[in-house]
């Protein structure tokens, strides 16, 4: 219950703060994509997993926008939720496929953390590991690529507007949400 209250406080502070538009965009994308994927795929494990994943990512994005931190407790709870969904629905491609997805995401992010010299943090690593677990297989590589491209375009936009420099830090989780929504809506492969 404490975690729910904490998330509600974060969302409330975002609504009052300067991040209203970012949060609203994240919320609209998560809800619309979850609904579209859920109705497009039906009440299958893919639709349920995609909807649950985007809601987890929405919470992570809201927290990341507010404090540049993703709650570490969110990830084990998310893995537990994903495991329960997979167990109850039978899971597409088998549980092994989802474990592989989590491991692929983990390995890819470790490499990105090394390349970025620590600009990508442990919360992002955990968020992508959960994303890989939910999507299974190698779909997560598309999400990693797209979120990196989206954040790079955002950085370029900040540079052009002279609102930031090379060392400007910003929340990465919203880009993960956007990429997941795009991959989900485009391929319905989640």
ZILINQUI-V143003 format. One record per residue. OMEGA is omega as a letter, one per 20 degrees, with the letter a starting at -180 (NA if undefined). Layout:
OMEGA / OMEGA
This chain:
r / a / r / r / r / r / r / r / r / a / r / a / r / a / r / a / a / a / a / a / r / a / r / r / r / a / a / a / a / a / a / a / r / r / a / a / a / a / a / a / a / a / r / r / a / r / a / r / a / r / r / a / a / r / r / a / r / r / r / r / r / r / a / r / a / a / a / r / r / a / a / r / a / a / r / r / r / r / r / r / r / r / r / r / r / a / a / a / a / r / r / r / r / a / r / r / a / r / r / r / r / r / r / r / r / a / a / a / r / r / r / r / r / a / a / r / r / r / r / a / a / r / r / r / r / r / r / r / r / r / r / r / a / a / a / r / a / r / a / r / r / r / r / a / a / a / r / r / r / a / r / r / r / r / r / r / r / r / a / a / a / r / a / r / a / a / r / r / r / a / a / a / r / r / r / r / r / a / r / r / a / r / a / a / a / a / a / a / r / NA
